[in-house]
Amino acid sequence: EGNEPGDSMKITYRELLHKVCQFANILRSQGVKKGDRVSIYLPMILELVIAMLACARIGAPCSVVFAGFSADSLCERILDCGCSLLIT
């Protein structure tokens, strides 16, 4: 379910697992490894869930900053958590 009424999408567990594994491989190819911190700056969309689960799959803690935050707030959160990658 998205933010807007009627904004929804159906996905099977198999499809979700496939997308999460694909994104986890992309993160690994970018040099993200277990213990690296990742910031995620996305609205409430399916890709947010995929990114969070992919980070969990490889053992990289993630900090989710929702898209309503300003650039300054985002910058503070990135610096505070010491992230090595920002997903937008």
C-alpha positions in Angstrom: 0.0 0.0 0.0 1.3 3.4 -1.0 0.6 6.8 0.5 -2.2 7.7 -1.9 -5.5 5.9 -1.8 -5.7 3.3 -4.4 -1.9 3.2 -4.8 -1.2 -0.5 -4.3 0.8 -3.3 -5.8 0.7 -7.1 -5.4 3.9 -9.1 -5.5 4.5 -12.8 -4.6 7.1 -13.9 -2.1 9.0 -15.5 -4.9 9.1 -12.2 -6.9 10.1 -10.3 -3.8 12.9 -12.8 -3.0 14.2 -12.5 -6.6 14.2 -8.7 -6.5 15.9 -8.6 -3.1 18.6 -11.0 -4.2 19.2 -9.0 -7.4 19.6 -5.8 -5.4 21.8 -7.5 -2.8 24.1 -8.5 -5.6 24.1 -4.9 -6.9 25.0 -3.6 -3.4 27.9 -6.2 -3.2 29.1 -5.1 -6.6 29.3 -1.5 -5.3 31.5 -2.7 -2.5 29.0 -2.9 0.3 29.8 -5.7 2.8 28.6 -6.9 6.2 28.7 -4.2 8.8 28.8 -1.3 6.3 26.1 1.3 6.9 23.7 2.3 4.2 21.2 5.2 4.0 18.0 4.9 2.0 16.2 8.0 0.8 13.0 6.9 -0.9 9.3 7.5 -0.7 6.9 4.7 0.3 7.4 2.5 -2.8 8.2 -1.1 -3.3 11.9 -0.3 -4.0 12.2 0.9 -0.4 11.2 -2.5 1.0 13.5 -4.2 -1.5 16.4 -2.0 -0.5 15.8 -2.6 3.2 15.6 -6.3 2.8 18.6 -6.4 0.5 20.6 -4.6 3.2 19.4 -7.0 5.8 20.3 -10.0 3.6 24.0 -9.0 3.3 24.2 -7.8 7.0 24.5 -4.0 6.2 22.5 -1.9 8.7 20.4 0.7 7.0 19.0 4.1 8.0 15.8 5.0 6.3 15.2 8.7 5.7 11.9 9.3 4.1 11.6 11.6 1.1 10.0 14.4 3.0 13.2 15.5 4.7 15.2 18.5 3.5 18.7 18.2 2.0 20.2 19.5 5.3 18.4 16.9 7.4 19.4 14.1 5.0 23.1 15.3 5.2 23.0 15.3 9.0 21.6 11.8 9.1 24.2 10.5 6.6 27.0 12.0 8.6 25.6 10.8 12.0 25.4 7.1 10.8 28.6 7.2 8.9 27.1 5.5 5.9 29.1 4.2 3.0 26.3 4.3 0.4 23.1 6.4 -0.2 20.3 4.7 -2.1 17.9 7.2 -3.7 
